[in-house]
Amino acid sequence: MSLLRNRSFAVELAVMAGALGVVAALAWALAGPAAGCASLCSLAAACALFAAFSARRYREIARLAAEVDEVLHGGRRIDFADYREGDVAVLKNELAKMTAALAGATERLGQEKAALADALADVSHQIRTPLTAIGLLVPAIEDAAGPAERTRALRELEALVERVGWLVTTLLKLAKADAGAIRVQVAPVDVERLVRDALAPLAGAFDLRGVACEVNVAPGTSFTGDAAWSAEALGNVLKNCLEHTPAGGTVRVSAREDAVALRLHVTDTGPGIAAEDLPHLFERFYRGEGSEGFGIGLSLARSLTVAQGGTLRAGNDRATGGARFDFAFPKMVV
């Protein structure tokens, strides 16, 4: 009776019975009562078979619907092993794809939530350290014994505020890169100018540390990309090399262009990258032994490079024994 309440099934059954009834009536009129009775028996058998097959199909569909409901509300996976080929094979196949997609999306969402929690914990820790130092400097400024001591404390405070500002700005850039919200300008980039722009903010730091910077870039060398973001990425790599190069050392920047890509190399004469640090070098907030930064500069450099379709790899230079960073910006073919 429950199947008869299904309007679609009832209409199909009525249409089928009506069509067979018309055939039986024609057979009665044309061939006599015997043919009419045979047609009526065929009508009854056909309707019974149609009802049986329909009932079986509807039961399978109802069972599938119930299992899908359990997947959506209970997190259980559908087991398709007990289903055989039939008129619901396409439906089963699509449901298998749907459950696989849901499972994958759920797993990725869990990973993203865990990564977000870790990132927020790391960010709060990184920002809390300079903020704590700022909190300690304020009473020191108030209780300064004289102008000289107050000026020194104010300069330390200014440096800490700049450090916090740089950290927040860099974290914002990383967030934009993760969200795919960085707008990359596609235009010819002159590599000589790119290197000059990347070195400009670091010129004073190179002089104070007594580290030389040698640039070997052929005039006219270029690639297609974003000049501003490329300078940001190169600047972070140069800053990292500077921090790990002792006084009297050298940081070298060279570039070469081939048929496939523009390749930019940065090397230093420092101690090189430790074997245990190399696999984690571009991980966010990872700080190797002796690192002076927050551990986000190289991560940002790679994110900005990848956003332009390029690559950034790190290793140790065989000639100097120091660190080596290799940028590759592929040439775009239209």
C-alpha positions in Angstrom: 0.0 0.0 0.0 2.9 2.4 0.7 4.1 2.0 -2.8 0.6 2.8 -4.2 0.8 6.1 -2.3 3.7 7.1 -4.5 2.0 9.3 -7.0 4.6 8.7 -9.7 4.3 4.9 -9.4 0.4 5.1 -9.3 0.3 7.2 -12.5 2.7 4.8 -14.3 0.7 1.8 -13.2 -2.6 3.4 -14.2 -1.2 4.3 -17.7 0.2 0.8 -18.2 -3.1 -0.9 -17.0 -5.1 1.4 -19.3 -3.0 0.7 -22.3 -3.2 -3.1 -21.8 -6.9 -2.8 -21.2 -7.4 -1.2 -24.5 -5.4 -4.0 -26.1 -7.5 -6.6 -24.3 -10.7 -5.0 -25.5 -9.5 -4.9 -29.1 -8.5 -8.6 -28.8 -12.0 -9.5 -27.5 -13.6 -7.6 -30.3 -11.4 -9.0 -33.1 -10.7 -12.5 -31.9 -13.4 -13.4 -29.5 -13.7 -14.0 -25.7 -10.8 -16.4 -25.5 -8.3 -13.9 -26.9 -9.8 -11.2 -24.6 -9.4 -13.4 -21.5 -5.8 -14.2 -22.5 -5.1 -10.5 -22.9 -6.6 -9.8 -19.5 -4.4 -12.5 -17.9 -1.4 -10.9 -19.6 -2.5 -7.5 -18.3 -2.6 -8.8 -14.7 0.8 -10.6 -15.0 2.5 -7.5 -16.6 1.1 -5.2 -13.9 2.2 -7.6 -11.2 5.7 -7.8 -12.6 5.9 -4.1 -13.0 4.8 -3.6 -9.4 7.3 -6.1 -8.1 10.2 -4.7 -10.0 9.2 -1.1 -9.0 8.9 -2.1 -5.4 12.4 -3.6 -5.4 13.8 -0.5 -7.1 12.1 1.9 -4.7 13.4 -0.2 -1.7 17.0 0.1 -3.0 16.6 3.9 -3.5 15.1 4.2 0.0 18.0 2.3 1.5 20.5 4.5 -0.4 18.7 7.6 0.8 18.8 6.4 4.4 22.5 5.7 4.2 23.2 9.1 2.6 21.3 10.6 5.5 23.5 8.7 8.0 26.6 10.0 6.1 25.4 13.6 6.3 24.4 13.5 9.9 26.4 10.6 11.5 29.7 10.7 9.6 29.4 7.1 8.5 30.7 6.0 5.1 28.5 4.2 2.6 29.3 0.6 1.8 28.5 -0.2 -1.8 29.8 -3.8 -1.6 26.3 -5.3 -1.3 24.8 -3.5 -4.3 24.6 -5.2 -7.7 24.4 -3.7 -11.1 21.0 -2.6 -12.1 18.9 0.5 -12.9 20.3 2.3 -9.8 24.0 1.7 -10.9 24.4 5.3 -12.1 22.9 6.6 -8.9 25.2 4.5 -6.8 28.2 5.7 -8.8 27.3 9.3 -8.3 26.8 8.8 -4.6 30.2 7.1 -4.3 31.7 10.2 -5.8 29.8 12.5 -3.5 30.8 10.6 -0.4 34.4 10.6 -1.5 34.3 14.3 -2.1 32.6 15.0 1.3 35.2 12.9 3.1 38.1 14.7 1.3 36.6 18.1 2.1 36.1 17.2 5.7 39.7 16.0 6.0 41.0 19.2 4.4 38.9 21.3 6.6 40.2 19.6 9.7 43.8 20.1 8.5 43.1 23.8 7.8 41.6 24.3 11.2 44.6 22.7 12.9 47.0 24.8 10.8 45.1 27.9 11.6 45.2 27.2 15.3 49.0 26.6 15.1 49.5 29.8 13.1 47.5 31.8 15.6 49.5 30.4 18.5 52.8 31.2 16.7 51.7 34.7 15.8 50.6 35.5 19.4 53.9 34.1 20.7 56.0 36.1 18.2 54.1 39.4 18.9 54.0 38.9 22.6 57.8 38.8 23.0 58.5 42.4 21.7 55.3 43.7 23.4 56.6 42.4 26.7 59.9 44.2 26.1 58.0 47.4 25.3 56.0 47.0 28.5 59.2 46.8 30.5 60.8 49.8 28.7 57.9 52.2 29.6 58.6 52.3 33.3 62.4 52.4 32.6 61.8 55.6 30.5 59.7 57.1 33.3 62.4 56.4 35.9 65.4 57.3 33.8 68.1 59.0 35.7 69.0 61.5 33.0 68.4 62.6 29.4 71.1 60.2 28.1 69.5 57.1 29.7 66.0 58.3 28.6 67.2 58.7 25.0 68.7 55.3 24.9 65.5 53.7 26.3 63.5 55.6 23.7 65.6 54.4 20.9 65.2 50.8 22.1 61.5 51.4 22.3 61.4 52.8 18.8 63.3 49.7 17.5 60.8 47.4 19.2 57.8 49.2 17.8 59.3 49.1 14.3 59.9 45.4 14.8 56.3 44.8 15.8 55.1 46.8 12.8 57.3 44.8 10.4 56.1 41.6 11.9 52.4 42.5 11.5 52.9 43.8 7.9 54.8 40.6 7.0 52.1 38.4 8.5 49.5 40.3 6.6 51.4 39.6 3.3 51.6 35.9 4.2 47.9 35.8 4.9 47.2 37.4 1.5 49.4 34.9 -0.2 47.7 32.0 1.6 44.3 33.3 0.6 45.4 33.9 -3.0 44.5 37.6 -2.6 47.9 38.8 -3.9 47.5 40.8 -7.1 50.4 39.8 -9.3 51.2 42.3 -12.1 52.4 40.7 -15.3 55.0 42.9 -16.9 58.6 42.8 -18.0 60.9 43.0 -15.0 64.5 44.4 -15.4 66.7 42.2 -13.2 69.3 44.9 -12.6 66.7 47.3 -11.3 65.1 44.5 -9.3 68.4 43.8 -7.5 68.9 47.5 -6.8 65.4 47.8 -5.3 65.9 44.7 -3.1 69.3 45.9 -1.8 68.3 49.6 -1.2 66.7 49.0 2.3 69.6 46.8 3.3 72.5 49.1 2.3 73.0 50.5 5.8 72.8 47.1 7.4 75.5 45.7 5.0 77.8 48.6 5.9 77.2 48.3 9.7 78.0 44.5 9.6 81.0 44.9 7.3 79.6 42.6 4.7 80.1 43.2 1.0 77.5 42.6 -1.7 78.6 41.7 -5.2 76.2 41.8 -8.1 76.8 40.1 -11.4 73.8 40.7 -13.6 74.1 41.2 -17.4 72.4 44.4 -18.7 69.1 43.7 -20.3 68.4 40.5 -18.3 64.7 40.4 -17.7 61.7 38.1 -17.1 57.9 38.5 -17.0 56.5 38.9 -13.5 55.8 41.4 -10.7 58.7 43.7 -9.9 57.4 44.8 -6.5 56.7 41.3 -5.1 59.9 39.9 -6.7 61.9 42.7 -4.9 60.2 41.8 -1.7 61.1 38.1 -2.1 64.7 38.8 -3.0 65.1 41.3 -0.2 64.0 38.7 2.4 66.5 36.2 1.0 69.3 38.9 1.0 68.4 39.8 4.6 68.7 36.2 5.7 72.1 35.8 4.0 73.3 39.0 5.6 72.3 37.8 9.1 74.3 34.6 8.7 77.4 36.1 7.1 80.2 37.2 9.4 82.0 40.5 9.1 84.3 40.6 6.2 82.2 38.1 4.3 80.4 38.5 1.0 76.9 38.1 -0.4 76.8 37.5 -4.1 73.8 38.0 -6.5 74.0 36.7 -10.0 71.5 36.1 -12.8 71.4 34.2 -16.1 68.7 33.8 -18.7 68.1 30.8 -20.8 65.3 29.6 -23.1 63.3 28.2 -20.2 63.6 30.7 -17.4 65.3 33.5 -15.7 67.5 32.1 -12.9 68.6 34.3 -10.0 71.2 33.0 -7.6 72.1 34.4 -4.1 75.1 33.0 -2.2 76.9 34.0 0.9 80.2 33.1 2.7 78.6 32.2 5.9 78.6 28.8 7.7 75.9 27.4 5.3 72.6 25.7 6.1 72.7 22.9 8.6 71.4 19.5 7.4 68.7 19.4 10.0 67.5 22.9 9.1 67.4 22.4 5.3 64.0 20.5 5.1 62.3 23.1 7.3 63.9 26.2 6.0 60.8 27.6 4.3 58.4 26.6 7.0 56.6 29.5 8.8 58.1 30.5 12.1 60.9 27.9 11.9 64.1 29.3 13.3 67.4 27.5 13.0 70.2 27.8 15.5 71.6 31.3 15.6 68.7 32.8 13.7 67.9 36.5 14.5 64.5 36.8 12.9 61.0 35.6 13.4 61.2 32.7 10.9 58.8 34.2 8.4 61.0 36.0 5.9 61.9 33.0 3.8 58.4 31.6 4.0 57.1 34.9 2.6 59.8 34.9 -0.1 58.8 31.5 -1.4 55.0 32.4 -1.2 55.6 35.5 -3.3 57.7 33.6 -5.8 55.2 30.8 -6.2 52.4 33.3 -6.6 54.2 34.4 -9.8 54.6 30.8 -11.1 58.3 30.7 -10.0 60.3 28.5 -7.7 62.7 29.1 -4.8 65.1 26.4 -3.6 67.8 26.5 -1.0 71.0 24.5 -0.4 74.7 25.0 0.2 77.2 26.4 -2.3 80.0 24.0 -3.2 82.5 26.8 -3.9 82.1 28.9 -0.7 80.4 26.4 1.6 77.8 29.1 2.5 74.1 29.2 1.8 72.7 29.2 -1.7 69.2 30.3 -2.9 68.0 29.7 -6.4 65.1 31.6 -7.9 63.6 30.5 -11.2 61.0 32.6 -13.1 59.8 30.6 -16.1 59.3 32.5 -19.4 55.7 32.8 -20.3 54.8 31.5 -23.7 51.7 33.0 -25.3 
